[in-house]
Amino acid sequence: MKKTLSSFPAKVLLIIPRATSSSFFYAVPNLGIGYVGASLLRCGHIVKVVDLNLFKQPLEFLKSQIEQMQPDV
């Protein structure tokens, strides 16, 4: 059976990539990801947001989160 986002509840991992230039990105929350996550939560899905700017070794942390959550999307 093919899983789709309409399958309930879908496990969704939303990722905020590392900023590449100024420190401005650290001070401003990513509202777009927040809106998407809130909409998915309202629809009954399981949502986790990972901000890679918060970690010294972001790829290792991301890998651990993917292994732990095993997201559908």
GUFI-800237 format. One record per residue: residue in three letters; x, z, y of N, C-alpha, C, O, CB in turn; residue number from 1. Coordinates in pm, whole numbers, plus 50000, padded with zeros to 5 digits. Last residue first. Glycine has a CB too. Example, Ala and Ser with C-alpha at 12.3 -4.5 7.8 and 13.67 -1.06 7.14 Angstrom:
GUFI-800237
code = SER	n_east = 51285	n_up = 50708	n_north = 49775	ca_east = 51367	ca_up = 50714	ca_north = 49894	c_east = 51290	c_up = 50787	c_north = 50003	o_east = 51341	o_up = 50804	o_north = 50114	cb_east = 51408	cb_up = 50572	cb_north = 49940	pos = 2
code = ALA	n_east = 51319	n_up = 50780	n_north = 49431	ca_east = 51230	ca_up = 50780	ca_north = 49550	c_east = 51320	c_up = 50780	c_north = 49670	o_east = 51424	o_up = 50846	o_north = 49668	cb_east = 51131	cb_up = 50905	cb_north = 49553	pos = 1
This chain:
GUFI-800237
code = VAL	n_east = 50718	n_up = 50547	n_north = 51185	ca_east = 50747	ca_up = 50457	ca_north = 51296	c_east = 50854	c_up = 50518	c_north = 51382	o_east = 50894	o_up = 50458	o_north = 51482	cb_east = 50620	cb_up = 50428	cb_north = 51380	pos = 73
code = ASP	n_east = 50735	n_up = 50736	n_north = 50992	ca_east = 50677	ca_up = 50609	ca_north = 50954	c_east = 50710	c_up = 50503	c_north = 51059	o_east = 50728	o_up = 50386	o_north = 51027	cb_east = 50524	cb_up = 50621	cb_north = 50936	pos = 72
code = PRO	n_east = 51024	n_up = 50955	n_north = 50956	ca_east = 50912	ca_up = 50896	ca_north = 51031	c_east = 50863	c_up = 50764	c_north = 50972	o_east = 50939	o_up = 50690	o_north = 50909	cb_east = 50953	cb_up = 50874	cb_north = 51175	pos = 71
code = GLN	n_east = 51160	n_up = 51192	n_north = 50842	ca_east = 51124	ca_up = 51072	ca_north = 50767	c_east = 51004	c_up = 51002	c_north = 50832	o_east = 50898	o_up = 50991	o_north = 50771	cb_east = 51093	cb_up = 51108	cb_north = 50621	pos = 70
code = MET	n_east = 51260	n_up = 51434	n_north = 50940	ca_east = 51121	ca_up = 51397	ca_north = 50966	c_east = 51072	c_up = 51285	c_north = 50876	o_east = 50955	o_up = 51283	o_north = 50837	cb_east = 51105	cb_up = 51357	cb_north = 51110	pos = 69
code = GLN	n_east = 51530	n_up = 51445	n_north = 50839	ca_east = 51439	ca_up = 51560	ca_north = 50830	c_east = 51292	c_up = 51517	c_north = 50842	o_east = 51209	o_up = 51560	o_north = 50762	cb_east = 51473	cb_up = 51662	cb_north = 50940	pos = 68
code = GLU	n_east = 51640	n_up = 51196	n_north = 50898	ca_east = 51639	ca_up = 51244	ca_north = 50759	c_east = 51540	c_up = 51358	c_north = 50741	o_east = 51473	o_up = 51366	o_north = 50638	cb_east = 51780	cb_up = 51290	cb_north = 50719	pos = 67
code = ILE	n_east = 51605	n_up = 51197	n_north = 51176	ca_east = 51541	ca_up = 51093	ca_north = 51095	c_east = 51532	c_up = 51138	c_north = 50950	o_east = 51429	o_up = 51120	o_north = 50885	cb_east = 51618	cb_up = 50960	cb_north = 51105	pos = 66
code = GLN	n_east = 51765	n_up = 51414	n_north = 51246	ca_east = 51622	ca_up = 51418	ca_north = 51275	c_east = 51545	c_up = 51315	c_north = 51193	o_east = 51435	o_up = 51341	o_north = 51147	cb_east = 51597	cb_up = 51395	cb_north = 51425	pos = 65
code = SER	n_east = 52019	n_up = 51325	n_north = 51170	ca_east = 51962	ca_up = 51444	ca_north = 51105	c_east = 51811	c_up = 51454	c_north = 51128	o_east = 51738	o_up = 51496	o_north = 51039	cb_east = 52030	cb_up = 51571	cb_north = 51158	pos = 64
code = LYS	n_east = 52048	n_up = 51107	n_north = 51345	ca_east = 52047	ca_up = 51085	ca_north = 51200	c_east = 51984	c_up = 51204	c_north = 51128	o_east = 51905	o_up = 51186	o_north = 51035	cb_east = 52191	cb_up = 51062	cb_north = 51149	pos = 63
code = LEU	n_east = 52054	n_up = 51245	n_north = 51589	ca_east = 51946	ca_up = 51152	ca_north = 51559	c_east = 51935	c_up = 51127	c_north = 51410	o_east = 51825	o_up = 51125	o_north = 51354	cb_east = 51966	cb_up = 51021	cb_north = 51634	pos = 62
code = PHE	n_east = 52297	n_up = 51385	n_north = 51564	ca_east = 52171	ca_up = 51458	ca_north = 51576	c_east = 52053	c_up = 51369	c_north = 51540	o_east = 51962	o_up = 51412	o_north = 51469	cb_east = 52155	cb_up = 51513	cb_north = 51719	pos = 61
code = GLU	n_east = 52474	n_up = 51168	n_north = 51554	ca_east = 52467	ca_up = 51262	ca_north = 51440	c_east = 52336	c_up = 51340	c_north = 51444	o_east = 52272	o_up = 51360	o_north = 51341	cb_east = 52588	cb_up = 51358	cb_north = 51442	pos = 60
code = LEU	n_east = 52427	n_up = 51060	n_north = 51806	ca_east = 52396	ca_up = 50981	ca_north = 51687	c_east = 52388	c_up = 51067	c_north = 51562	o_east = 52306	o_up = 51043	o_north = 51474	cb_east = 52500	cb_up = 50872	cb_north = 51668	pos = 59
code = PRO	n_east = 52508	n_up = 51262	n_north = 51994	ca_east = 52369	ca_up = 51222	ca_north = 51980	c_east = 52337	c_up = 51144	c_north = 51852	o_east = 52228	o_up = 51161	o_north = 51796	cb_east = 52330	cb_up = 51139	cb_north = 52097	pos = 58
code = GLN	n_east = 52685	n_up = 51500	n_north = 52051	ca_east = 52702	ca_up = 51401	ca_north = 51945	c_east = 52563	c_up = 51348	c_north = 51908	o_east = 52508	o_up = 51384	o_north = 51805	cb_east = 52775	cb_up = 51461	cb_north = 51820	pos = 57
code = LYS	n_east = 52584	n_up = 51648	n_north = 52260	ca_east = 52721	ca_up = 51597	ca_north = 52271	c_east = 52748	c_up = 51489	c_north = 52167	o_east = 52825	o_up = 51396	o_north = 52193	cb_east = 52822	cb_up = 51711	cb_north = 52256	pos = 56
code = PHE	n_east = 52253	n_up = 51599	n_north = 52389	ca_east = 52342	ca_up = 51634	ca_north = 52279	c_east = 52480	c_up = 51571	c_north = 52297	o_east = 52492	o_up = 51457	o_north = 52342	cb_east = 52282	cb_up = 51591	cb_north = 52146	pos = 55
code = LEU	n_east = 52068	n_up = 51505	n_north = 52567	ca_east = 52085	ca_up = 51650	ca_north = 52559	c_east = 52190	c_up = 51694	c_north = 52457	o_east = 52214	o_up = 51814	o_north = 52441	cb_east = 51955	cb_up = 51713	cb_north = 52525	pos = 54
code = ASN	n_east = 52019	n_up = 51240	n_north = 52553	ca_east = 52102	ca_up = 51286	ca_north = 52665	c_east = 52136	c_up = 51434	c_north = 52654	o_east = 52224	o_up = 51482	o_north = 52725	cb_east = 52032	cb_up = 51260	cb_north = 52796	pos = 53
code = LEU	n_east = 51835	n_up = 51185	n_north = 52359	ca_east = 51976	ca_up = 51181	ca_north = 52320	c_east = 52070	c_up = 51223	c_north = 52431	o_east = 52190	o_up = 51241	o_north = 52407	cb_east = 52011	cb_up = 51042	cb_north = 52275	pos = 52
code = ASP	n_east = 51552	n_up = 51339	n_north = 52291	ca_east = 51624	ca_up = 51293	ca_north = 52409	c_east = 51773	c_up = 51300	c_north = 52378	o_east = 51830	o_up = 51409	o_north = 52373	cb_east = 51588	cb_up = 51379	cb_north = 52536	pos = 51
code = VAL	n_east = 51289	n_up = 51278	n_north = 52082	ca_east = 51430	ca_up = 51316	ca_north = 52082	c_east = 51496	c_up = 51254	c_north = 52204	o_east = 51496	o_up = 51132	o_north = 52221	cb_east = 51501	cb_up = 51271	cb_north = 51949	pos = 50
code = VAL	n_east = 50971	n_up = 51385	n_north = 51994	ca_east = 51050	ca_up = 51314	ca_north = 52095	c_east = 51192	c_up = 51369	c_north = 52091	o_east = 51213	o_up = 51490	o_north = 52097	cb_east = 50986	cb_up = 51329	cb_north = 52238	pos = 49
code = LYS	n_east = 50731	n_up = 51337	n_north = 51745	ca_east = 50850	ca_up = 51412	ca_north = 51785	c_east = 50927	c_up = 51325	c_north = 51883	o_east = 50946	o_up = 51206	o_north = 51860	cb_east = 50939	cb_up = 51452	cb_north = 51661	pos = 48
code = VAL	n_east = 50401	n_up = 51362	n_north = 51620	ca_east = 50495	ca_up = 51299	ca_north = 51714	c_east = 50611	c_up = 51394	c_north = 51743	o_east = 50592	o_up = 51514	o_north = 51762	cb_east = 50424	cb_up = 51261	cb_north = 51847	pos = 47
code = ILE	n_east = 50150	n_up = 51265	n_north = 51412	ca_east = 50256	ca_up = 51365	ca_north = 51425	c_east = 50367	c_up = 51301	c_north = 51507	o_east = 50421	o_up = 51197	o_north = 51469	cb_east = 50309	cb_up = 51414	cb_north = 51284	pos = 46
code = HIS	n_east = 49820	n_up = 51172	n_north = 51535	ca_east = 49948	ca_up = 51145	ca_north = 51472	c_east = 50047	c_up = 51261	c_north = 51494	o_east = 50028	o_up = 51343	o_north = 51584	cb_east = 50007	cb_up = 51015	cb_north = 51525	pos = 45
code = GLY	n_east = 49575	n_up = 51188	n_north = 51666	ca_east = 49594	ca_up = 51262	ca_north = 51542	c_east = 49726	c_up = 51240	c_north = 51471	o_east = 49743	o_up = 51284	o_north = 51357	cb_east = 49487	cb_up = 51228	cb_north = 51451	pos = 44
code = CYS	n_east = 49540	n_up = 51088	n_north = 51913	ca_east = 49484	ca_up = 51008	ca_north = 51803	c_east = 49510	c_up = 51073	c_north = 51667	o_east = 49469	o_up = 51019	o_north = 51564	cb_east = 49544	cb_up = 50867	cb_north = 51804	pos = 43
code = ARG	n_east = 49686	n_up = 51263	n_north = 52063	ca_east = 49541	ca_up = 51265	ca_north = 52077	c_east = 49471	c_up = 51188	c_north = 51965	o_east = 49358	o_up = 51220	o_north = 51928	cb_east = 49501	cb_up = 51207	cb_north = 52210	pos = 42
code = LEU	n_east = 49944	n_up = 51176	n_north = 51993	ca_east = 49897	ca_up = 51308	ca_north = 51951	c_east = 49745	c_up = 51317	c_north = 51957	o_east = 49682	o_up = 51371	o_north = 51865	cb_east = 49960	cb_up = 51418	cb_north = 52039	pos = 41
code = LEU	n_east = 49947	n_up = 50929	n_north = 52125	ca_east = 49956	ca_up = 50933	ca_north = 51978	c_east = 49908	c_up = 51068	c_north = 51924	o_east = 49840	o_up = 51073	o_north = 51821	cb_east = 50100	cb_up = 50907	cb_north = 51933	pos = 40
code = SER	n_east = 49935	n_up = 51017	n_north = 52389	ca_east = 49828	ca_up = 50932	ca_north = 52335	c_east = 49828	c_up = 50934	c_north = 52183	o_east = 49723	o_up = 50940	o_north = 52120	cb_east = 49845	cb_up = 50787	cb_north = 52385	pos = 39
code = ALA	n_east = 50175	n_up = 51159	n_north = 52408	ca_east = 50048	ca_up = 51228	ca_north = 52426	c_east = 49932	c_up = 51147	c_north = 52370	o_east = 49841	o_up = 51203	o_north = 52309	cb_east = 50023	cb_up = 51257	cb_north = 52575	pos = 38
code = GLY	n_east = 50364	n_up = 50950	n_north = 52370	ca_east = 50355	ca_up = 51062	ca_north = 52276	c_east = 50223	c_up = 51135	c_north = 52286	o_east = 50164	o_up = 51171	o_north = 52184	cb_east = 50468	cb_up = 51159	cb_north = 52301	pos = 37
code = VAL	n_east = 50312	n_up = 50795	n_north = 52599	ca_east = 50296	ca_up = 50737	ca_north = 52465	c_east = 50278	c_up = 50848	c_north = 52362	o_east = 50189	o_up = 50843	o_north = 52277	cb_east = 50418	cb_up = 50648	cb_north = 52428	pos = 36
code = TYR	n_east = 50376	n_up = 50981	n_north = 52799	ca_east = 50241	ca_up = 50925	ca_north = 52789	c_east = 50214	c_up = 50866	c_north = 52651	o_east = 50107	o_up = 50885	o_north = 52594	cb_east = 50220	cb_up = 50817	cb_north = 52896	pos = 35
code = GLY	n_east = 50650	n_up = 51027	n_north = 52742	ca_east = 50553	ca_up = 51137	ca_north = 52740	c_east = 50410	c_up = 51087	c_north = 52726	o_east = 50331	o_up = 51143	o_north = 52650	cb_east = 50565	cb_up = 51220	cb_north = 52866	pos = 34
code = ILE	n_east = 50760	n_up = 50779	n_north = 52787	ca_east = 50763	ca_up = 50834	ca_north = 52651	c_east = 50662	c_up = 50947	c_north = 52638	o_east = 50596	o_up = 50961	o_north = 52535	cb_east = 50906	cb_up = 50884	cb_north = 52614	pos = 33
code = GLY	n_east = 50711	n_up = 50777	n_north = 53067	ca_east = 50658	ca_up = 50674	ca_north = 52978	c_east = 50651	c_up = 50721	c_north = 52834	o_east = 50549	o_up = 50705	o_north = 52767	cb_east = 50742	cb_up = 50548	cb_north = 52987	pos = 32
code = LEU	n_east = 50857	n_up = 50986	n_north = 53177	ca_east = 50711	ca_up = 50997	ca_north = 53171	c_east = 50650	c_up = 50894	c_north = 53078	o_east = 50547	o_up = 50921	o_north = 53015	cb_east = 50652	cb_up = 50981	cb_north = 53309	pos = 31
code = ASN	n_east = 51131	n_up = 51145	n_north = 53127	ca_east = 51083	ca_up = 51012	ca_north = 53093	c_east = 50932	c_up = 51018	c_north = 53072	o_east = 50884	o_up = 51050	o_north = 52964	cb_east = 51155	cb_up = 50957	cb_north = 52966	pos = 30
code = PRO	n_east = 51241	n_up = 51343	n_north = 53407	ca_east = 51184	ca_up = 51330	ca_north = 53273	c_east = 51129	c_up = 51189	c_north = 53250	o_east = 51086	o_up = 51123	o_north = 53344	cb_east = 51072	cb_up = 51434	cb_north = 53251	pos = 29
code = VAL	n_east = 51538	n_up = 51346	n_north = 53577	ca_east = 51405	ca_up = 51287	ca_north = 53579	c_east = 51350	c_up = 51275	c_north = 53437	o_east = 51408	o_up = 51203	o_north = 53355	cb_east = 51407	cb_up = 51149	cb_north = 53649	pos = 28
code = ALA	n_east = 51796	n_up = 51435	n_north = 53549	ca_east = 51705	ca_up = 51517	ca_north = 53629	c_east = 51561	c_up = 51467	c_north = 53625	o_east = 51470	o_up = 51540	o_north = 53665	cb_east = 51752	cb_up = 51521	cb_north = 53771	pos = 27
code = TYR	n_east = 51938	n_up = 51247	n_north = 53411	ca_east = 51923	ca_up = 51379	ca_north = 53351	c_east = 51817	c_up = 51462	c_north = 53422	o_east = 51755	o_up = 51549	o_north = 53361	cb_east = 52055	cb_up = 51452	cb_north = 53352	pos = 26
code = PHE	n_east = 51953	n_up = 51026	n_north = 53576	ca_east = 51866	ca_up = 51019	ca_north = 53459	c_east = 51842	c_up = 51156	c_north = 53396	o_east = 51738	o_up = 51178	o_north = 53334	cb_east = 51925	cb_up = 50926	cb_north = 53357	pos = 25
code = PHE	n_east = 52151	n_up = 51092	n_north = 53760	ca_east = 52011	ca_up = 51086	ca_north = 53804	c_east = 51916	c_up = 51090	c_north = 53686	o_east = 51809	o_up = 51151	o_north = 53694	cb_east = 51987	cb_up = 50959	cb_north = 53887	pos = 24
code = SER	n_east = 52407	n_up = 51064	n_north = 53684	ca_east = 52342	ca_up = 51186	ca_north = 53639	c_east = 52196	c_up = 51191	c_north = 53684	o_east = 52125	o_up = 51286	o_north = 53649	cb_east = 52417	cb_up = 51308	cb_north = 53692	pos = 23
code = SER	n_east = 52450	n_up = 50709	n_north = 53597	ca_east = 52456	ca_up = 50828	ca_north = 53682	c_east = 52386	c_up = 50948	c_north = 53621	o_east = 52316	o_up = 50937	o_north = 53520	cb_east = 52397	cb_up = 50799	cb_north = 53817	pos = 22
code = SER	n_east = 52480	n_up = 50545	n_north = 53315	ca_east = 52549	ca_up = 50547	ca_north = 53444	c_east = 52546	c_up = 50683	c_north = 53511	o_east = 52633	o_up = 50766	o_north = 53483	cb_east = 52487	cb_up = 50445	cb_north = 53537	pos = 21
code = THR	n_east = 52348	n_up = 50557	n_north = 53072	ca_east = 52482	ca_up = 50497	ca_north = 53074	c_east = 52553	c_up = 50510	c_north = 53208	o_east = 52674	o_up = 50489	o_north = 53215	cb_east = 52471	cb_up = 50352	cb_north = 53038	pos = 20
code = ALA	n_east = 52168	n_up = 50792	n_north = 52879	ca_east = 52188	ca_up = 50725	ca_north = 53008	c_east = 52331	c_up = 50673	c_north = 53012	o_east = 52423	o_up = 50736	o_north = 52961	cb_east = 52160	cb_up = 50822	cb_north = 53129	pos = 19
code = ARG	n_east = 52058	n_up = 50746	n_north = 52543	ca_east = 52152	ca_up = 50806	ca_north = 52639	c_east = 52159	c_up = 50723	c_north = 52766	o_east = 52157	o_up = 50600	o_north = 52762	cb_east = 52291	cb_up = 50819	cb_north = 52577	pos = 18
code = PRO	n_east = 51701	n_up = 50702	n_north = 52481	ca_east = 51843	ca_up = 50671	ca_north = 52466	c_east = 51929	c_up = 50738	c_north = 52572	o_east = 51879	o_up = 50781	o_north = 52676	cb_east = 51865	cb_up = 50522	cb_north = 52471	pos = 17
code = ILE	n_east = 51459	n_up = 50880	n_north = 52330	ca_east = 51505	ca_up = 50851	ca_north = 52466	c_east = 51655	c_up = 50827	c_north = 52455	o_east = 51730	o_up = 50919	o_north = 52422	cb_east = 51472	cb_up = 50970	cb_north = 52568	pos = 16
code = ILE	n_east = 51238	n_up = 50798	n_north = 52075	ca_east = 51377	ca_up = 50825	ca_north = 52110	c_east = 51404	c_up = 50785	c_north = 52255	o_east = 51376	o_up = 50673	o_north = 52297	cb_east = 51471	cb_up = 50750	cb_north = 52016	pos = 15
code = LEU	n_east = 50990	n_up = 50926	n_north = 51863	ca_east = 51017	ca_up = 50856	ca_north = 51989	c_east = 51155	c_up = 50897	c_north = 52038	o_east = 51187	o_up = 51016	o_north = 52041	cb_east = 50906	cb_up = 50887	cb_north = 52097	pos = 14
code = LEU	n_east = 50858	n_up = 50898	n_north = 51554	ca_east = 50974	ca_up = 50953	ca_north = 51622	c_east = 51002	c_up = 50867	c_north = 51744	o_east = 51033	o_up = 50749	o_north = 51731	cb_east = 51098	cb_up = 50959	cb_north = 51527	pos = 13
code = VAL	n_east = 50564	n_up = 50975	n_north = 51386	ca_east = 50626	ca_up = 50888	ca_north = 51485	c_east = 50741	c_up = 50962	c_north = 51553	o_east = 50724	o_up = 51073	o_north = 51603	cb_east = 50521	cb_up = 50841	cb_north = 51590	pos = 12
code = LYS	n_east = 50373	n_up = 50959	n_north = 51108	ca_east = 50482	ca_up = 51037	ca_north = 51167	c_east = 50561	c_up = 50941	c_north = 51256	o_east = 50616	o_up = 50841	o_north = 51211	cb_east = 50575	cb_up = 51102	cb_north = 51055	pos = 11
code = ALA	n_east = 50018	n_up = 50929	n_north = 51102	ca_east = 50150	ca_up = 50865	ca_north = 51099	c_east = 50252	c_up = 50959	c_north = 51162	o_east = 50221	o_up = 51029	o_north = 51258	cb_east = 50147	cb_up = 50728	cb_north = 51174	pos = 10
code = PRO	n_east = 49776	n_up = 51091	n_north = 50904	ca_east = 49846	ca_up = 51082	ca_north = 51032	c_east = 49981	c_up = 51013	c_north = 51013	o_east = 50049	o_up = 51039	o_north = 50914	cb_east = 49865	cb_up = 51223	cb_north = 51094	pos = 9
code = PHE	n_east = 49640	n_up = 50761	n_north = 50887	ca_east = 49646	ca_up = 50895	ca_north = 50946	c_east = 49705	c_up = 50995	c_north = 50852	o_east = 49686	o_up = 50985	o_north = 50731	cb_east = 49510	cb_up = 50940	cb_north = 50988	pos = 8
code = SER	n_east = 49712	n_up = 50432	n_north = 50978	ca_east = 49708	ca_up = 50527	ca_north = 50868	c_east = 49726	c_up = 50667	c_north = 50926	o_east = 49818	o_up = 50690	o_north = 51005	cb_east = 49818	cb_up = 50495	cb_north = 50761	pos = 7
code = SER	n_east = 49764	n_up = 50284	n_north = 51199	ca_east = 49628	ca_up = 50336	ca_north = 51189	c_east = 49612	c_up = 50428	c_north = 51069	o_east = 49510	o_up = 50497	o_north = 51058	cb_east = 49529	cb_up = 50221	cb_north = 51180	pos = 6
code = LEU	n_east = 50016	n_up = 50194	n_north = 51163	ca_east = 50001	ca_up = 50305	ca_north = 51256	c_east = 49859	c_up = 50361	c_north = 51251	o_east = 49837	o_up = 50475	o_north = 51293	cb_east = 50034	cb_up = 50259	cb_north = 51399	pos = 5
code = THR	n_east = 50040	n_up = 50141	n_north = 50806	ca_east = 50027	ca_up = 50095	ca_north = 50943	c_east = 50007	c_up = 50216	c_north = 51033	o_east = 49985	o_up = 50327	o_north = 50984	cb_east = 49910	cb_up = 49994	cb_north = 50958	pos = 4
code = LYS	n_east = 50187	n_up = 50075	n_north = 50493	ca_east = 50150	ca_up = 50174	ca_north = 50594	c_east = 50142	c_up = 50107	c_north = 50730	o_east = 50227	o_up = 50025	o_north = 50764	cb_east = 50252	cb_up = 50291	cb_north = 50598	pos = 3
code = LYS	n_east = 50064	n_up = 49907	n_north = 50212	ca_east = 50141	ca_up = 49897	ca_north = 50335	c_east = 50092	c_up = 50000	c_north = 50436	o_east = 49972	o_up = 50012	o_north = 50460	cb_east = 50131	cb_up = 49755	cb_north = 50395	pos = 2
code = MET	n_east = 50084	n_up = 50000	n_north = 49881	ca_east = 50000	ca_up = 50000	ca_north = 50000	c_east = 50088	c_up = 50000	c_north = 50124	o_east = 50177	o_up = 50084	o_north = 50138	cb_east = 49904	cb_up = 50122	cb_north = 50000	pos = 1
